[in-house]
């Protein structure tokens, strides 16, 4: 599994719109995705389950991916979320 650490800069914290963007972006690639925060790991198969992680603004967390396209998927997710000001 590949992982990348990011910082959540959106003042609303972990919320549905950017998480849905990440989940939909992941579906374009041949791999599984995960979010890891504060000792918890959640599959990126459900926007609701990810929002329930309640990652607060200012926190660092990791996106993880495993599979054939893991590198490309992580880069695409991070780039898209940086572009909308969700993470840095």
N, C-alpha and C positions, 0 to 999 in steps of 0.2 A: 504494500500500500504506500502510495506517495502522499505526503502531507504538506500543506503550506499554512503558515501562521499569519493571521491578519488581525487588524485592530478595527473594531466596530466604532465608527465615528458618527453614525446617524443618531441624532438626539432621541429618537423614538425607540432605540434599541432594536432588538430582533423583531421584525414585524412582517406581515404576510406578503406585501408587494415585492420587496427585494428577495425574499426567500423563494417566492414563486418564480421569479426570474432565474434564480440559481437552479432550482429544481428543473425547470423547463430547459435550460441550457444543458444540464447534465444529460437529459434524455436524447440529445443529439449525438452522444458518444457511446461507445461500447465499453462501459464500465459501471461500477457501483460507486455511489458517493456517500460520504459521511460528514457529519459535523461533530467536532469534539470540543467540549468546554467543561472546565471544572470537574474533571474526572468522569464525565458522562459522554457517551457516544450515541448518536442518533442517525439512522439511515436517512438519506435524502429522498425517500420514497413518499413522504407525506409532509406537506406544508404545515398542516396543523400540529403534527408532532414536533416539528422543528420550532415553531413559534412557542410551543409549550416549554421549550428549554429556557425561555425567559433570559436570554443573554442581554445584560444591560449595556447601554452606551458606554464607551470607553474601555470595554473589556477586550482582551485578546482571546481568540479562539482559532481552531484549525478546521480547514476543509481537508478531507481525505478522499482519495479515489483509488480504486483497485480494478484493474482490468486492462484490456488491450490499449485503450485510448486514455489512460489515466493522466498522463502528462498534459496532453492537449486539453482535456476536460477541465483540469484544475486551472490552467492558464486562461481558458475562455471564461470560466466562472469569475475568477478574480478580476480579470480585465473589465468585464461587464459591470461588476459591482463597484469597482473603483470609479468607473465612468459616471455612475449615478450618485456618487458621494456616500455610499453605504459603508465602505471599508477603506482602509489605507494599509 
